[in-house]
């Protein structure tokens, strides 16, 4: 009997195992199944409890046909009351009780001619009764009793199916690109001139023997732009470590200061030069806006950095920083999502990351599969939204032409689907 040829172990041979291709049909199947399930649930969503009608007589001579029902698509704390025959200007006292015999607690006094009232503080899951007493010229009329009615919570808000659908599509795109990248596929991201200029700026600082100044904005860690700037800082620190260039990172809040220290330290560690990390390269200045800016201007004028990187949230100080750096002849790269500051940075800096390019920079520089997957997923989601806008424009135009008598500010099939409550 011939022995079977044994395959060489990738571990023993030193060759890394080839990544297994991830079946792309899996994410499509999951997304389609989730979408069908969502629409099925919304079609068979929980219905509100049957309306309870008025039961007690005699009542107000004008008030009749009162009913109460659970408000759908809520957390089980609201009951809607309707009645007919209320006179304009006539007042009505609405009271709630746990039994038909009371006691009743007054909720509000409303206009009887309004025809409806919402109790937004009803006990969840407990049957309640409502007493409607009309106050006429001759005094209060006999109360009209409505009930019992029970406020219940629904699992799904069927008026937000559109939001859930877009969320499912977005996460489906992200998971698809994440599994694809783990299966060996390289995700393409277009080149951004401002991001490519960061490496050029670090290289110029190396040639001139001067440091690199990195300013991660003027906000605390609760600003998403600050988080994006700190993620980019790790890649910049790795470049500085590879080129053996000094980096200076002034911060203005304690939490960004601590995170900036870790980012710079990790950057030097990934570059294979942990011993070159200088703890004094990250400095805590002050949380006062213009005192922080004055300190940065002092660093620019004293240390003369050859590259100034302003990435993060900026406000009135943007032009002050950019003009000071311009006066020293440094190459400057800026980026912010604050649209009102972009004109100043575009004029005074060599390269500017506009809007969402700041968030794309972290994925572009690190090539981290999770960041790239999120970036690609958001891009495809934008394409899907643009397609919906084009389709919606066509549907709205066609509906205008075929239904000229309909009030299109209220009724429209496409517009109503995008409404949320």
N, C-alpha and C positions, 0 to 999 in steps of 0.2 A: 504494500500500500504506500503510495507516494505521499510524503508529507507536504502539507500546504505551505506555500511560500509566505513567510511572515512579513508584514509590512513594517518598515522602520518607524520607530517611535519618534515623533517630532521633538519630544523632550530630550531623548538620548542623542539624537542626531544634531540637535542645536537649531533645527529649523522651526520657526514658529508655526503653529497650526493655521491653516487657511481659514479665514472667516466663512462661516456658513451663510449662504445667501438667504435672506429673509423673504419668505413668500409675500409678495405685495398684495395678493388677494385678501390676505387676512384683515388688514386694516379697512379695506373697502367693504368687506362683508360685515365687520363689526359696526362700521359707521352706518351702513344701510339698515342693519338690524336695529340699532339704537334709534334711528330716525323713524322707522316704521312703528316701533314700540311706542315712541313718544306720541305720534299721531293717533295710534290706537287708544292709548290711555286718554288723550284729550277728547277723543270722540265718545268714549264711554266713561267720562269723568263722573265723579260723584255729583248727584243732583241735589239741590237744596230740598229741605224738608217741605212737605205739603203745607200750603198756607192754611192758617187757622182763621176762621171767620168769627165775627161777633156773635155772642151767644146770649147776652142778657137783654131783657126787656123789662120795663119800658126804657127808652133812651131819648136822646135829644130828638126833637121833632124833625130837624133838618139833617142830622147825621145818620148815615146808614151805610150798609155794605162795607163794613170795616174788616180788614184781614191783615194778618201778620205772617211773615215768612223769613226763613233763614237767608242771609245774604250769601250768595255763592262766591267761591274763589277767595275766601278769607281765612283767618286763623280761628274762626269759631267764636267771635266776640261781638257780632253784629246781627241785629234783627231789623227788618224793614217793615214799617206799618203803612197801610194805605186805607183811605176811607173816601166816601162820596157824600156830597150834599152839604159840606161845610160852607157857611155864609162868609163872604168877604168882610173882614174887620172883626169877626167873631173870634174870641179866644177859646182855646181848648187846653185843658190840663192833661198831660200824659203821665201816667203813673205805672209802676211795675211791681208785681207781687209774685211770690212763689206758689200761691194757690189761688183758687177762684174766690175764696172767702177773705183774702187779704192776710196780713196787712199790706197796703200798697205804699210804695215810696215814690214821691213825685220826682219825675225826671226833668220836665221842662214845661213851659207854657208857650204854645205856638199858635200861629194863625190857623184857624179852622179851615179857611179857604185854601191853605197850601196843599191839602190832600195827601200829604205823606210826612213821615218822620222816621229817622234812623236812630236806633239805640245802639251806640258803638261800645257800650260797656256791659253787655249782657253776659250772664254767667255761662261759661262753655259747658255744653252737655247736660244742662238742667232745664226742665220744662218751666216756663214762666207764663204769666198772664199779664195783660195790659188793660188798664182802665182809662177810657177816654171820656172826659167830662167837659161838656160845652158850657161856657160862661156866657149866658145871654142877658138881655136887659132885665129879665125877671129873676135873675139869679142862676145858680148852677142847675143844669138839667140832670136827669138821671144818668149815671155813668153807663157807657157801653163797654162790655167786657169782651176782650179778644184773647183767645188762647185755647189750649196751651200750644206753645211753639218752643222749639229747642234750637239753639244756635250750635252748629257743628262745624268743625274744621275740615277742610278739603286737603287732600294730599297734593294736588296739583292745581295751579292757577292756570286755567285754560286760556286766559287772555294774555298769557306770556309764552305761548307756544313758539312764537316767532323768535323770541330771545333765546329760548332753549335750543331751537334749531340752529341758529348761528353759532352758539357755543359748541354744539356737537360737531359742526363742520370745522370750527377752528381747532379743536383738540384732535380731530381726525387727521387734519393736515399735519399738526405737530408730531403726532405719534407715527404717522407714515414716514416723515423725513427722519425721525429719530431712529426708527428701525432700519431704514434704508442706509443711514450713515453707519450704523453698527454692523450692517451686512457687507460693508466695504465700498459703498457708493460715496463718491466725493461730491459734496453739495457745492454748487456754483453760486458765488456771490460776486456781483459786478464790482469792478474796481472803483474806489472812491479816492479822488485826488487828495483830499484833506488828510485821509488816514495814511496814504502812502507818504505824505510829506512829513509825518511824525518820525519815521525812520531816517528820512533825509535830515531833519532837524537835529536828531541825536547824533548822526554822523558828522554834521558840521561842528557841533559842540566838541566832539572828540578831536577833530582836526585842529581846532583852535585852542584846545586845552582848557576850555571853560565849562562850567556846570550847566545842567539842564534844570530849568524852573518849571515845576508842575503845580498849577493852582486848581484844586478840585471844586471850584465854585464857592459861594458864600452862604450856603444853606446847610441845615443839619441833615442827619441821615434819613429823616422822614421824607425828604424830597427824592423822587426817583432819579432825577438827574445826578444827584450826588452819588447814588449807588452805581449808576452807569460810569461816572468818572472814576470811581475807585476801582472798578473792574478793569478799566483801560489802564489805570496806573500800574497794575501788575505787569502788563505787557511792556509798558514803557520802561519800568524798572529792569525787566529782563534784558531789553536792548542796552540800557545803560551799563548793566553788569557785563554783558558780552563785549562792549566797546571800552570797558574800564573808564567810564565817565561818571563824574559826580552828579548826583541828583538832589535837588532841594524841593521839599514838599511842605509848604506852609498850610496849616489848617486852622479853623476858627471855632470848632466845637470838639468836645471830648471824645464822642463816639467816632466821628470821622478821623480824628487823630489816631485812635487805637487801631481802627481798621486800615488806615493808610500805612501804619508801621508794619502790620501783618502783610499787606500787599507788597510793599517794597522788599520785605524780608523773603517772601515767597518768590518774588521775581529774581532775586540774587541766588536763591537756592536752586531754582529751575535752570538758571544759567550755569550752574556748577561752580559758583564762586561765593559761597556763603560767608567766607572769611572777609570778603570785601565789603560786606554790609556795614554801614555806619548808622548807629542808632540816632545820631544827631541830624541825619538827613531829613527826617520828618520832624517838623517843629509845630508846637501849639502856640498860637499868637494870642488872639482874643476873639470873643464873640461879637464885639462891637464892629459894625460894618466898615466905617471909614477909618477906624483905627487899624483894622486888619489890612485895609487897602494901603494905608500909609506905610505899614511895616513891609508889605510886599514891594512897594516902590523903593523903599530903602534897600531891600535885598537886590533889586534890579540895578540900582545906581552904584552900590558898593561892590557886589560880586560880579557884575557884568556878565550874566549868563548869555551864552550864544544862542540858546533856544528857549523860548517861552511858550508853554502849553497852557492855555486857558480852556478847560473842559469842565462843564457843569452849569449850574444855575447862576446867572449873573444879572445884575440890575443896574443902578445908576453908576456903579463903579467900573463898568466894562470899558468905557472910553478912557478913563483915567489910567487903568492898567495898560491898555493897548497903546496909548500915546507915550507913556513912559518907556515901554519896551521898544517902541519904534525909534525913540530918540537915542537909544544905545546901539542901534543897528542889528538887533537880534532878529532871527527868523522866528515868526510867531504863527502858531496854529491855534485857532479858537473853535469852540463848538458849544452851542447851547440850544435848548428847545424854547427859550423865551423869545418869541418872535419880535417883541418890541426892542430887543437889544441886538438883533442880528445886523441891522444897518451899520451900527458903530463898529462891530467886529469885522464886517466885510471891508469897510473902508480902511481900518488901521492895521489889519493883520494880513499875512501873506496867504493863508489858507483858512477857510471857515467850514466847519461841519454844520449843515443847516438842518434844524429840526430833528427828525428821526435818524439822521445819519449818526448822531451822537450815540443812540442806542445800538445801532448796527456796528459801531466801531469795536465794541468789546468782542462780538462774535467774529468780526473780520480779522482782528489781530490774534485772538487766541485760537481760533479754529476749533473751539470746543463743540462737540456734536450736539449737546443740549442747547447751547446758545444759537448755533446755526439752525437747528430744527425749529426753534421758536421764531427766528427771523424769517425763515422760509415759509413757515405756517402763517405768519402775519401777512406776508406778501401775497400769498395765494388767497387769503381771506379778503384782502383789499380787492383783488381781481374779481372775486365772487360778488362783493358788494357793488362794484362798478357794473358787473353784468346785471345785477338786480335793478340798479338805477336805470340802465338802458331799457330793460324789459318793462320796468314800471312806467317810464316815460311813454313807451309805445302803447301800453295798456291804458294809461290815463288819456292819451290823445284819442285813441279809438273810442273810449267810453264817452268822451266829450262829444265826439261827432255823432255817435249813435244814440245818445240820450241827452238831447239839448234841453229838456225840461226838468231834469233832475238837479237838485241842489248839490253840486259836486264838492262844496266846501264841507259837507257832512257825510254824504253817501258816495262811496267809491270802493269797488272790490279790492283793488290793490292797496289803496291808502288805509282802509280799515284793517287789513292784515298786519300792517306795520304799527298800529296803535297798541299801546300797553296801558294797563290800569293797575 
